[in-house]
Each structure stands twice: as C-alpha cells, then as structure tokens.
Amino acid sequence: MPSPLRALRHRNFALFTAGQACALIGYWVQQIAVSWLVYRLTGSATLLGVLSFAANVPVLLLAPVAGIWSDRFNRHRMMLATQVLEMLQAIALAVLAYGGWIEVWHVVALTVMLGLCVAVELPVRHAYLLELVGDKQDLPNAVATTSLVANCGRLVGPSIAGLLIANFSEALCFAINAVSFMAVLASFAFIRVKPQPATGSHPPALHGLKEGILYAWHSVPIRLLLTLLALIALTAAPYSTLMPAVVHEIFSGNAQTLGFLVGAAGCGAVCGTLLLASRGNVRGLLRFIAAAALVAAFALIALSQSRLLPLSLLLMAAIGGSILVTSVSINMILQTIVDDDKRGRVMSLYTAAFLGVVPLGAMMAGALADRIGASHTLLAGGLVCLCGALYLARRLPQLRLDMRETYARLGIEATS
C-alpha cells in the first residue's frame, strides 16, 4: 500500500474504513440538513447553538464513563450497537420529515439521542483501532487514515446536502443517512477481531474514572495537550455552528452557499489528514500543533472581516485544516504514549475535551451572535484562540523536553 494508507493492509481495518466512508458521507448530509432546517424554521442563531449543545453535551457527560466501559467490555459489540442505534435515529428523522410532522423539538430530542450514541462510540472507536490493526506501529497511521475518511465525508457530504435541499427537501437527506448505515452493518458482518485481553477484576467505576483522570493530569504532555484541545473546542470549533447565520447575514446565500463553505472546511481537513497520514511516527507533531493553532486563530479573525465569498472559502479551508491537524495530531500522540490498560479512559478524556466542550462554545457563540452578530463572534473566538496558541508556543521547548523520556522509552527519536 502507499505509505499514507499503510494501515489499510490490515483486513479488519480496511473493512471498517470502507463501511465508515459511506456512513460519514451520510452523517454530513444529515448534519447540514438538520442545521438548515432549524434555521429555516426559526431564523435563530441561538437555536443553532442549542442544537449543537444538544448534540455534543452528552459527550461531555458520558464519554468518561464510556471510556471505562471501553477498557472493560467487548469493543466490537459496543461499536456495532451504537451504529444500529444511530441508524434508527436517522430513520426517525426521515419518517417525521416525510410525514410533515417534524418540529424543532423533534430535531433537538433526536439530536440528543444521536449525541448519546456518539458519546459511547467515540471513546470505544479510538480504543478499538488497536484491535483492528493489531500492530501498534501502524496505530498513528490508522488514526490519521480514519480522520482522512471522516473529512472526505465532510468534504463531499455538505455539497451533496446543499444540492438536495435546494432541489428536493431535508427529508431526502435524512433518508440517505439512514441507508448509508447498511454499508456499516455489512462491514461489521465480515470483521473478525481478537479482543484485547482484559484483567480478571475491575475496581469500582468511580475509582477507575479517578485513576484515568489522575494518570492524565500527572503527565504534563497529556495535560497540556488536552487543555489546548479544550480551548480550541470552546473558541474555534463553534465556527461551524454559526455558518447558517454567516451565510444569511454576510452573503445573503442559500443552502448551496452553506454547503460550499462547509465543504471548503472539509477540503482543508482532507489536506491536513493527508499530511499527517504520510508521516512515519509522531516525531515533530508538537511543532505541527503549535503552528496549526496559530493558523486557526488568524484564519478565524480574517474570516470575521471577509465579505468576499472566494476569500471566505479559502479561509474556511484553512480553519478546517488547522483545527483538524491540531486535534488529530494530539490524538496520534496520545495513542502512542498512553498505557494500553488506560487507553479507553484517556481517549474518553480526549473526546470530552474536544466534542464535549464544543456544545459549551456553540451555546456561547449562538447567544453572542444574536446580540453582536456572527462576524464579531468569530472575531472574539479567534482572539481567544490566538492567546492559547501563543501560550503553547511559549511552552513548546519545555514540552519537548518532557516528551523525550517517553519517546526514548518507546524507541522513537527524541526530536519533537
């Protein structure tokens, strides 16, 4: 296999990736349709924030517990169960929309259901990757490859959604997402994994959760990287929540304009994942993280002032790519340095730090946008993000020293 796709030589991982490629396109088709439907029905940026909050707050609350489950139970069965429940959620949306019964509270309630499923799925997915590839050396590449697939879906899905909404309806988008899960279920039927061995006894759940948190806190690299990730989730990632309001306020556009802007962010993310997938190991990723956080901050500030659609498309690509490089690089480092018996719990903290904090940022951004406008909200987020990026850049020399011992123990060249 070409070097950027070397993890696909593992049969189970290739099957899993194929199924997810279809599902992630469907997911992004549905996400654009849901946000456009809510904004079309209400015209409220605050409700867009509420919708994002409903989708992601379960991750903040449930992901740490799901990390404990991931370290204790069969990850393959847990992944399959979440996929079935997510398919049922998409079917419910499609039925309500086609029947003409759908209301905003239906969308919010079903979004909460999806958020609960994702809260369990993501920590399990991160830990499940090791079972799929069976080779820890290919694990960073597997992380980058799954991110590449996700962002290809993010690139294609919004554009498809924009065309479908403009020419048909949101209901068709929901139906397409439901059908996409057939490929996921088919892939799981052929995956044969060897579960990671589990210990014979487990401490109480609260003790296990405390153990995972203390493990992450006492590791300076893990603590600092998760803190930066949470800051980006709070200040930079909510840009996507504001996109319908940006399209309406600045460009007087429609669903196709929204699809193109979100698709541009996906294009930038795909480029970022290709760059990360081509790397042999995690060496040098700390510099990538610092640079990407700075790019995200400056691009957000520039987007807040842009009134030209072509320029905004380029800035959206920069934002999508830089946030992706930051989050996936942190994921790759954590997957490499974490102890196997705490992998699920640490990755659940990673999930909570990013997707769990996004709803808080989305609520703040939505409420602020209704008062000062979407552009000024983007500007404020960019400035706060810039402060966090500069702090990381200042700490980078010491962080590199802290990582050397770990890299040496793992046989990775110390330069970072």
VEXDREN-576246 format. One line per 4 residues: number of its first residue (from 1); their letters; for each residue x, y, z of C-alpha. Coordinates in Angstrom, 2 decimals. Example, Ala and Ser with C-alpha at 12.3 -4.5 7.8 and 13.67 -1.06 7.14 Angstrom:
<rolums>
1) as) 12.30,-4.50,7.80 ~ 13.67,-1.06,7.14
</rolums>
This chain:
<rolums>
1) mpsp) 0.00,0.00,0.00 ~ 1.15,3.61,-0.50 ~ 2.75,4.94,2.68 ~ -0.13,7.29,3.66
5) lral) -2.55,4.33,3.56 ~ -0.36,1.61,5.02 ~ -2.82,0.84,7.86 ~ -5.28,-0.40,5.21
9) rhrn) -3.15,-3.50,4.68 ~ -4.88,-4.87,7.79 ~ -8.05,-6.61,6.59 ~ -10.26,-5.71,9.56
13) falf) -9.26,-2.05,9.43 ~ -9.88,-1.91,5.67 ~ -13.39,-3.35,6.12 ~ -14.15,-0.95,8.96
17) tagq) -12.88,2.02,6.95 ~ -14.98,1.10,3.91 ~ -18.16,1.00,5.96 ~ -17.36,4.23,7.74
21) acal) -16.65,6.01,4.45 ~ -20.28,5.56,3.43 ~ -21.69,6.37,6.85 ~ -19.69,9.57,7.25
25) igyw) -20.92,10.98,3.96 ~ -24.45,10.28,5.16 ~ -23.68,11.84,8.53 ~ -22.56,15.13,6.98
29) vqqi) -25.52,15.17,4.60 ~ -27.79,14.90,7.64 ~ -25.88,17.47,9.72 ~ -26.22,20.17,7.08
33) avsw) -29.91,19.34,6.58 ~ -30.61,19.48,10.31 ~ -28.94,22.87,10.84 ~ -30.57,24.34,7.73
37) lvyr) -33.99,23.01,8.75 ~ -33.75,24.55,12.23 ~ -32.56,27.91,10.89 ~ -35.24,27.89,8.17
41) ltgs) -37.97,27.21,10.72 ~ -36.78,29.68,13.39 ~ -34.20,32.11,11.95 ~ -32.44,31.95,15.33
45) atll) -28.66,31.64,15.75 ~ -29.29,30.88,19.43 ~ -31.23,27.75,18.46 ~ -28.33,26.69,16.27
49) gvls) -26.22,26.85,19.41 ~ -28.87,24.89,21.32 ~ -28.82,22.24,18.60 ~ -25.05,21.88,18.78
53) faan) -25.29,21.78,22.57 ~ -27.87,19.00,22.38 ~ -25.66,17.03,20.00 ~ -22.45,17.28,22.00
57) vpvl) -23.20,17.78,25.69 ~ -23.82,14.03,26.11 ~ -20.21,13.56,25.04 ~ -19.01,15.78,27.89
61) llap) -21.14,13.91,30.43 ~ -20.96,10.32,29.19 ~ -17.63,9.94,27.38 ~ -15.53,9.44,30.56
65) vagi) -17.88,6.65,31.67 ~ -17.79,5.17,28.16 ~ -14.01,5.13,28.43 ~ -14.30,2.86,31.48
69) wsdr) -16.67,0.57,29.57 ~ -14.24,0.53,26.67 ~ -11.46,-0.73,28.95 ~ -13.72,-3.47,30.33
73) fnrh) -16.16,-4.76,27.69 ~ -16.11,-6.10,24.13 ~ -15.40,-3.09,21.91 ~ -16.57,-4.76,18.71
77) rmml) -20.05,-5.39,20.11 ~ -20.25,-1.91,21.61 ~ -19.36,-0.33,18.24 ~ -21.98,-2.41,16.44
81) atqv) -24.68,-1.46,18.94 ~ -24.00,2.25,18.56 ~ -24.18,2.01,14.76 ~ -27.60,0.32,14.90
85) leml) -28.95,3.00,17.24 ~ -27.60,5.79,15.04 ~ -29.33,4.23,12.02 ~ -32.64,4.17,13.93
89) qaia) -32.19,7.87,14.77 ~ -31.79,8.73,11.08 ~ -34.85,6.65,10.18 ~ -36.94,8.53,12.78
93) lavl) -35.88,11.89,11.34 ~ -36.71,10.77,7.81 ~ -40.16,9.46,8.77 ~ -41.07,12.66,10.64
97) aygg) -39.83,14.87,7.81 ~ -41.56,12.94,5.02 ~ -44.78,12.86,7.03 ~ -44.69,16.64,7.50
101) wiev) -44.82,16.24,11.29 ~ -41.34,17.40,12.16 ~ -40.92,20.25,14.64 ~ -37.87,21.81,16.25
105) whvv) -38.32,19.86,19.48 ~ -38.30,16.62,17.50 ~ -34.98,17.60,15.95 ~ -33.48,18.54,19.32
109) altv) -34.68,15.32,21.01 ~ -33.35,13.10,18.23 ~ -30.11,15.08,18.21 ~ -29.71,14.30,21.91
113) mlgl) -30.23,10.61,21.09 ~ -27.50,10.80,18.45 ~ -25.24,12.59,20.92 ~ -25.68,9.78,23.45
117) cvav) -24.70,7.23,20.83 ~ -21.66,9.26,19.75 ~ -20.62,9.75,23.38 ~ -20.26,5.98,23.71
121) elpv) -18.99,5.36,20.19 ~ -16.03,7.73,20.05 ~ -14.01,6.55,23.08 ~ -14.70,2.96,22.03
125) rhay) -13.71,3.74,18.43 ~ -10.37,5.23,19.47 ~ -9.53,2.19,21.60 ~ -10.98,-0.24,19.01
129) llel) -8.44,0.85,16.39 ~ -5.68,-1.17,18.06 ~ -7.80,-4.33,17.74 ~ -8.48,-3.58,14.08
133) vgdk) -4.85,-3.06,13.05 ~ -3.25,-5.45,15.56 ~ 0.06,-3.59,15.22 ~ 0.88,-0.64,17.47
137) qdlp) 3.40,0.70,14.95 ~ 0.57,1.30,12.47 ~ -1.73,2.85,15.08 ~ -0.79,6.52,14.40
141) nava) -1.38,5.92,10.69 ~ -4.73,4.29,11.46 ~ -5.72,7.40,13.43 ~ -4.75,9.64,10.51
145) ttsl) -6.48,7.38,7.98 ~ -9.78,7.35,9.89 ~ -9.58,11.12,10.11 ~ -8.91,11.30,6.37
149) vanc) -12.02,9.22,5.69 ~ -14.10,11.34,8.06 ~ -13.03,14.54,6.39 ~ -13.56,13.19,2.90
153) grlv) -17.13,12.69,4.07 ~ -17.10,16.22,5.41 ~ -15.88,17.43,2.01 ~ -18.45,15.56,-0.07
157) gpsi) -21.46,15.43,2.26 ~ -22.21,19.16,2.67 ~ -22.08,19.80,-1.08 ~ -24.47,16.91,-1.69
161) agll) -26.74,18.19,1.08 ~ -26.83,21.69,-0.38 ~ -27.92,20.37,-3.77 ~ -30.50,18.00,-2.27
165) ianf) -32.04,20.68,-0.03 ~ -32.18,23.19,-2.87 ~ -33.81,20.74,-5.29 ~ -35.72,18.36,-3.02
169) seal) -36.02,18.58,0.78 ~ -34.26,17.91,4.05 ~ -36.23,14.65,4.35 ~ -34.26,13.08,1.50
173) cfai) -31.01,13.93,3.31 ~ -32.20,12.10,6.41 ~ -33.20,9.08,4.34 ~ -29.80,8.95,2.64
177) navs) -28.07,8.92,6.01 ~ -30.26,6.02,7.18 ~ -29.46,3.99,4.05 ~ -25.71,4.63,4.44
181) fmav) -25.66,2.52,7.60 ~ -26.34,-0.59,5.54 ~ -22.70,-0.45,4.42 ~ -21.61,-0.17,8.06
185) lasf) -23.60,-3.21,9.13 ~ -22.25,-5.17,6.16 ~ -18.65,-4.34,7.12 ~ -19.19,-5.44,10.72
189) afir) -20.53,-8.79,9.47 ~ -17.09,-9.58,7.99 ~ -14.78,-8.09,10.66 ~ -13.05,-10.69,12.82
193) vkpq) -11.05,-9.14,15.65 ~ -9.13,-10.60,18.55 ~ -10.26,-8.60,21.59 ~ -7.55,-7.14,23.79
197) patg) -7.09,-9.20,26.96 ~ -8.89,-7.80,29.98 ~ -7.90,-8.16,33.61 ~ -9.89,-10.57,35.73
201) shpp) -11.24,-7.96,38.13 ~ -12.01,-4.28,37.88 ~ -12.09,-1.54,40.52 ~ -15.36,0.33,41.06
205) alhg) -16.31,2.64,38.19 ~ -15.63,5.86,40.10 ~ -12.22,4.57,41.16 ~ -11.43,3.64,37.57
209) lkeg) -12.50,7.08,36.35 ~ -10.41,8.80,39.03 ~ -7.42,6.66,38.12 ~ -7.69,7.67,34.46
213) ilya) -8.03,11.38,35.29 ~ -5.06,11.35,37.66 ~ -2.98,9.45,35.11 ~ -3.69,12.15,32.51
217) whsv) -3.20,15.02,34.97 ~ 0.20,13.85,36.22 ~ 1.51,13.58,32.66 ~ 2.48,17.12,31.67
221) pirl) 2.24,16.49,27.89 ~ -1.20,14.88,28.17 ~ -2.48,17.61,30.48 ~ -1.21,20.47,28.33
225) lltl) -2.37,18.96,25.03 ~ -5.86,18.21,26.34 ~ -6.11,21.76,27.72 ~ -5.22,23.26,24.34
229) lali) -7.72,20.95,22.65 ~ -10.47,22.08,25.01 ~ -9.66,25.75,24.36 ~ -9.87,25.25,20.59
233) alta) -13.16,23.39,21.03 ~ -14.51,26.31,23.06 ~ -13.35,29.19,20.86 ~ -12.55,27.97,17.33
237) apys) -14.64,24.87,16.60 ~ -18.02,26.67,17.10 ~ -17.44,28.47,13.78 ~ -19.34,25.62,12.10
241) tlmp) -22.40,26.27,14.28 ~ -22.55,29.87,13.05 ~ -22.30,29.05,9.35 ~ -26.04,29.30,8.57
245) avvh) -26.09,32.73,10.25 ~ -22.91,33.77,8.39 ~ -24.44,32.70,5.07 ~ -27.59,34.70,5.80
249) eifs) -26.04,37.83,7.34 ~ -22.96,38.29,5.17 ~ -23.61,36.59,1.84 ~ -27.43,36.50,1.67
253) gnaq) -26.92,32.96,0.45 ~ -28.88,29.72,0.46 ~ -28.28,26.06,1.37 ~ -25.87,25.65,-1.55
257) tlgf) -23.70,28.50,-0.22 ~ -23.70,26.82,3.18 ~ -22.71,23.51,1.59 ~ -19.82,25.08,-0.29
261) lvga) -18.46,26.85,2.79 ~ -18.63,23.75,4.98 ~ -17.25,21.70,2.12 ~ -14.28,24.07,1.86
265) agcg) -13.51,23.41,5.52 ~ -13.69,19.71,4.73 ~ -11.27,20.18,1.83 ~ -8.77,21.81,4.16
269) avcg) -9.24,18.99,6.64 ~ -8.58,16.38,3.94 ~ -5.32,18.12,3.04 ~ -4.35,18.17,6.70
273) tlll) -5.04,14.46,7.17 ~ -3.08,13.57,4.04 ~ -0.13,15.44,5.50 ~ -0.44,13.59,8.81
277) asrg) -1.03,10.19,7.20 ~ 2.23,10.47,5.26 ~ 4.24,10.67,8.49 ~ 6.10,7.63,9.81
281) nvrg) 5.53,8.37,13.52 ~ 4.60,11.13,15.93 ~ 8.02,12.77,15.88 ~ 7.72,16.50,15.12
285) llrf) 3.97,16.72,15.76 ~ 4.33,19.21,18.63 ~ 5.52,21.85,16.16 ~ 2.59,20.99,13.89
289) iaaa) 0.17,21.50,16.76 ~ 1.55,24.91,17.69 ~ 1.60,26.12,14.08 ~ -1.90,24.79,13.34
293) alva) -3.38,26.50,16.39 ~ -1.90,29.82,15.25 ~ -3.26,29.35,11.72 ~ -6.74,28.58,13.09
297) afal) -6.71,31.78,15.16 ~ -5.57,34.08,12.35 ~ -7.94,32.48,9.82 ~ -10.91,32.96,12.15
301) ials) -10.01,36.61,12.65 ~ -9.71,37.10,8.87 ~ -12.99,35.26,8.22 ~ -14.79,37.60,10.58
305) qsrl) -13.76,40.54,8.38 ~ -14.18,38.90,4.96 ~ -17.06,39.91,2.71 ~ -15.81,38.09,-0.40
309) lpls) -17.06,34.53,-0.90 ~ -13.91,33.22,-2.70 ~ -11.71,34.56,0.11 ~ -14.03,33.10,2.72
313) lllm) -13.83,29.70,1.03 ~ -10.02,29.80,1.31 ~ -10.22,30.86,4.94 ~ -12.71,28.09,5.71
317) aaig) -10.25,25.60,4.21 ~ -7.51,26.99,6.45 ~ -9.73,26.79,9.53 ~ -10.90,23.26,8.80
321) gsil) -7.37,22.06,8.07 ~ -5.74,23.67,11.08 ~ -8.33,22.51,13.61 ~ -8.10,19.03,12.13
325) vtsv) -4.29,18.96,12.27 ~ -4.40,20.09,15.89 ~ -6.97,17.55,17.06 ~ -5.64,14.57,15.09
329) sinm) -2.01,15.29,15.98 ~ -2.97,15.31,19.65 ~ -4.87,12.05,19.10 ~ -1.83,10.45,17.43
333) ilqt) 0.48,11.47,20.27 ~ -1.90,10.23,22.94 ~ -2.49,6.91,21.18 ~ 1.29,6.44,21.02
337) ivdd) 2.29,7.31,24.58 ~ -0.68,6.08,26.66 ~ -0.54,2.77,28.55 ~ -2.78,0.11,26.99
341) dkrg) -4.76,-0.55,30.18 ~ -5.75,3.13,30.33 ~ -6.24,3.70,26.61 ~ -10.04,3.83,26.74
345) rvms) -10.14,6.25,29.65 ~ -7.53,8.64,28.26 ~ -9.19,8.63,24.84 ~ -12.52,9.34,26.52
349) lyta) -10.92,12.42,28.11 ~ -9.69,13.39,24.63 ~ -13.25,13.01,23.31 ~ -14.69,15.03,26.19
353) aflg) -12.06,17.75,25.80 ~ -12.96,18.27,22.15 ~ -16.50,17.21,21.31 ~ -17.65,17.57,24.90
357) vvpl) -16.57,21.22,25.11 ~ -17.88,22.13,21.64 ~ -21.51,22.43,22.89 ~ -20.49,24.96,25.51
361) gamm) -18.72,27.01,22.87 ~ -21.65,26.62,20.49 ~ -24.14,27.86,23.10 ~ -21.94,30.84,23.89
365) agal) -21.34,31.59,20.21 ~ -25.02,31.29,19.28 ~ -26.19,33.58,22.09 ~ -23.42,36.08,21.36
369) adri) -24.16,36.07,17.63 ~ -27.78,37.07,18.27 ~ -26.51,40.11,20.20 ~ -23.39,41.30,18.38
373) gash) -23.61,39.42,15.07 ~ -21.90,36.33,13.70 ~ -18.86,38.25,12.41 ~ -17.99,39.81,15.76
377) tlla) -18.48,36.43,17.45 ~ -15.98,34.83,15.07 ~ -13.54,37.66,15.80 ~ -13.82,37.15,19.57
381) gglv) -13.25,33.41,19.22 ~ -10.22,33.95,17.03 ~ -8.61,36.35,19.50 ~ -9.04,33.97,22.45
385) clcg) -7.74,31.08,20.35 ~ -4.70,33.19,19.46 ~ -3.86,33.66,23.14 ~ -3.96,29.91,23.72
389) alyl) -1.79,29.20,20.67 ~ 0.81,31.73,21.80 ~ 0.90,30.17,25.27 ~ 1.55,26.73,23.78
393) arrl) 4.30,28.14,21.57 ~ 5.92,29.59,24.68 ~ 5.75,26.24,26.49 ~ 6.94,24.24,23.49
397) pqlr) 10.65,23.94,24.44 ~ 9.82,22.58,27.90 ~ 7.13,20.30,26.48 ~ 9.63,18.82,24.04
401) ldmr) 11.98,18.05,26.93 ~ 9.16,16.35,28.85 ~ 8.40,14.16,25.84 ~ 11.97,12.97,25.27
405) etya) 11.96,10.36,28.01 ~ 8.70,8.89,26.74 ~ 9.87,8.87,23.13 ~ 13.16,7.23,24.15
409) rlgi) 11.28,4.51,26.05 ~ 9.13,3.81,23.00 ~ 12.10,3.77,20.62 ~ 11.04,6.98,18.86
413) eats) 13.67,9.57,18.00 ~ 13.57,12.25,20.71 ~ 13.28,15.27,18.40 ~ 9.73,16.65,18.62
</rolums>
